Amino acid sequence: MDYTIEARGFRSFVLVYVLFSLASLAVLWALDSVSLRTYFVVAFIGLLVTSEIFPPADPKTVWWKRLQWVKAGGWVVLLYILVERVLMVVQ
């Protein structure tokens, strides 16, 4: 199989992110702190870090543009979670 450099970069990104997500789920389970919100925050931080480690050489690649939309959606969900938490403290 002849992969381009961009395809290898994408595969590396996905592999590292999936491994990080599974490891973080295992750690949260071991700490008895598994909840959807906590896992989302940890997985989203992992997505942000992984996307900074494996950026493509050309930022106009299709997967990178789609990833920017996924990250924007993640920021919206994270903002919702934070606002919800702040409102629980304030009330």
Backbone as numpy.savetxt, mean C-alpha at the origin, in Angstrom:
# Nx Ny Nz CAx CAy CAz Cx Cy Cz
11.28 -16.64 -21.11 10.45 -15.46 -21.11 11.33 -14.22 -21.11
11.02 -13.32 -22.00 11.81 -12.10 -22.12 11.00 -10.93 -21.56
11.38 -10.51 -20.37 10.69 -9.41 -19.73 11.47 -8.12 -19.94
10.74 -7.05 -20.10 11.41 -5.77 -20.17 11.79 -5.33 -18.77
12.57 -4.31 -18.68 12.99 -3.80 -17.37 11.77 -3.30 -16.60
10.84 -2.68 -17.30 9.64 -2.17 -16.64 8.79 -3.31 -16.08
8.68 -4.40 -16.83 7.89 -5.55 -16.35 8.56 -6.17 -15.14
9.89 -6.24 -15.14 10.60 -6.77 -13.98 10.40 -5.86 -12.78
10.43 -4.55 -13.01 10.20 -3.61 -11.92 8.82 -3.76 -11.33
7.83 -3.94 -12.19 6.46 -4.13 -11.73 6.33 -5.43 -10.94
6.93 -6.50 -11.46 6.87 -7.78 -10.76 7.55 -7.69 -9.40
8.69 -6.99 -9.35 9.38 -6.82 -8.06 8.52 -6.04 -7.09
7.89 -4.98 -7.58 7.01 -4.16 -6.75 5.89 -5.01 -6.17
5.21 -5.77 -7.02 4.08 -6.58 -6.57 4.54 -7.65 -5.59
5.65 -8.31 -5.88 6.15 -9.36 -5.00 6.48 -8.81 -3.61
7.20 -7.71 -3.56 7.58 -7.13 -2.26 6.35 -6.65 -1.52
5.41 -6.03 -2.21 4.21 -5.53 -1.55 3.35 -6.67 -0.99
3.19 -7.72 -1.77 2.38 -8.86 -1.30 3.06 -9.51 -0.09
4.37 -9.70 -0.16 5.08 -10.28 0.98 4.97 -9.40 2.21
5.08 -8.08 2.03 4.94 -7.16 3.15 3.53 -7.23 3.73
2.53 -7.28 2.86 1.14 -7.33 3.34 0.87 -8.61 4.12
1.37 -9.73 3.64 1.17 -10.98 4.35 1.94 -11.00 5.67
3.16 -10.48 5.66 3.95 -10.44 6.90 3.30 -9.51 7.92
2.79 -8.38 7.46 2.16 -7.45 8.40 0.87 -8.04 8.97
0.14 -8.79 8.16 -1.05 -9.47 8.67 -0.68 -10.50 9.73
0.40 -11.23 9.48 0.86 -12.22 10.47 1.30 -11.54 11.77
1.99 -10.42 11.66 2.44 -9.70 12.86 1.24 -9.14 13.62
0.28 -8.55 12.91 -0.91 -8.03 13.58 -1.69 -9.16 14.26
-1.75 -10.31 13.60 -2.44 -11.45 14.19 -1.71 -11.93 15.44
-0.38 -11.97 15.37 0.41 -12.41 16.53 0.27 -11.44 17.70
0.09 -10.16 17.40 -0.08 -9.15 18.45 -1.54 -9.02 18.88
-2.42 -9.80 18.27 -3.85 -9.77 18.54 -4.44 -8.37 18.31
-3.99 -7.74 17.22 -4.45 -6.39 16.88 -5.07 -6.35 15.49
-5.58 -7.45 15.03 -6.13 -7.49 13.68 -7.49 -6.81 13.64
-7.57 -5.76 12.87 -8.84 -5.14 12.52 -8.69 -4.61 11.10
-9.78 -4.43 10.44 -9.73 -3.99 9.05 -9.05 -2.63 8.93
-9.37 -1.72 9.84 -8.79 -0.37 9.77 -7.28 -0.40 10.03
-6.87 -1.15 11.04 -5.44 -1.23 11.35 -4.68 -1.87 10.20
-5.23 -2.94 9.66 -4.56 -3.59 8.55 -4.49 -2.68 7.34
-5.55 -1.93 7.06 -5.53 -1.00 5.94 -4.42 0.03 6.11
-4.31 0.60 7.30 -3.30 1.63 7.52 -1.90 1.05 7.33
-1.64 -0.11 7.88 -0.32 -0.73 7.74 -0.05 -1.10 6.29
-1.03 -1.68 5.60 -0.86 -2.06 4.20 -0.68 -0.83 3.32
-1.38 0.25 3.63 -1.25 1.47 2.83 0.12 2.09 3.02
0.62 2.09 4.25 1.98 2.59 4.47 2.98 1.72 3.71
2.75 0.42 3.71 3.61 -0.46 2.92 3.54 -0.16 1.44
2.35 0.16 0.94 2.20 0.53 -0.47 2.98 1.80 -0.78
2.89 2.79 0.09 3.61 4.03 -0.13 5.12 3.82 -0.13
5.60 3.04 0.83 7.04 2.78 0.92 7.51 1.96 -0.28
6.77 0.94 -0.63 7.15 0.10 -1.76 7.15 0.88 -3.07
6.19 1.77 -3.22 6.16 2.56 -4.46 7.31 3.56 -4.52
7.85 3.94 -3.39 9.03 4.81 -3.40 10.31 4.02 -3.66
10.31 2.75 -3.28 11.50 1.92 -3.50 11.58 1.45 -4.95
10.46 1.15 -5.57 10.43 0.59 -6.92 9.75 1.50 -7.95
10.14 2.75 -8.07 9.50 3.58 -9.11 10.05 3.18 -10.48
9.24 3.31 -11.52 9.75 2.98 -12.86 10.67 4.08 -13.38
11.49 3.74 -14.35 12.37 4.74 -14.95 11.55 5.79 -15.70
10.47 5.34 -16.31 9.58 6.25 -17.04 8.27 6.37 -16.26
8.00 7.54 -15.67 6.77 7.67 -14.87 5.48 7.66 -15.70
5.59 7.51 -17.01 4.39 7.48 -17.85 3.92 6.06 -18.14
4.52 5.08 -17.46 4.08 3.71 -17.68 2.66 3.53 -17.15
1.94 2.60 -17.74 0.53 2.42 -17.42 0.35 2.00 -15.96
1.14 1.05 -15.49 0.95 0.56 -14.12 1.26 1.64 -13.11
2.20 2.52 -13.40 2.54 3.58 -12.46 1.42 4.61 -12.39
0.82 4.94 -13.53 -0.30 5.89 -13.53 -1.49 5.32 -12.76
-1.74 4.04 -12.94 -2.85 3.42 -12.22 -2.56 3.35 -10.73
-1.30 3.12 -10.40 -0.92 3.07 -8.99 -1.13 4.43 -8.33
-0.92 5.51 -9.05 -1.15 6.84 -8.49 -2.62 7.03 -8.13
-3.52 6.47 -8.94 -4.95 6.54 -8.62 -5.28 5.70 -7.40
-4.65 4.54 -7.30 -4.87 3.68 -6.13 -4.37 4.39 -4.87
-3.21 5.03 -4.96 -2.68 5.77 -3.81 -3.58 6.94 -3.44
-4.12 7.63 -4.42 -5.04 8.73 -4.12 -6.29 8.22 -3.41
-6.81 7.10 -3.86 -7.96 6.49 -3.18 -7.61 6.06 -1.77
-6.40 5.56 -1.58 -5.94 5.18 -0.25 -5.85 6.36 0.68
-5.39 7.49 0.16 -5.33 8.71 0.99 -6.73 9.14 1.41
-7.71 9.00 0.51 -9.09 9.37 0.85 -9.61 8.48 1.97
-9.38 7.17 1.86 -9.84 6.24 2.89 -9.11 6.51 4.21
-7.81 6.77 4.14 -7.05 7.07 5.36 -7.56 8.35 6.01
-7.87 9.34 5.23 -8.42 10.59 5.77 -9.77 10.32 6.45
-10.60 9.48 5.85 -11.88 9.12 6.46 -11.66 8.44 7.81
-10.71 7.51 7.86 -10.43 6.80 9.11 -9.94 7.78 10.18
-9.08 8.70 9.79 -8.55 9.67 10.76 -9.64 10.60 11.26
-10.49 11.08 10.37 -11.58 11.97 10.78 -12.53 11.22 11.72
-12.82 9.97 11.39 -13.69 9.16 12.24 -13.10 9.01 13.64
-11.81 8.76 13.72 -11.14 8.60 15.02 -11.14 9.91 15.82
-10.87 11.00 15.13 -10.86 12.31 15.81 -12.25 12.63 16.34
-13.26 12.37 15.54 -14.63 12.65 15.99 -15.02 11.78 17.19
-14.51 10.54 17.25 -14.79 9.70 18.42 -14.13 10.28 19.66
-12.95 10.85 19.53 -12.25 11.43 20.68 -12.94 12.72 21.13
-13.38 13.53 20.17 -13.97 14.81 20.48 -15.34 14.64 21.17
-16.09 13.64 20.78 -17.44 13.48 21.34 -17.41 13.00 22.74
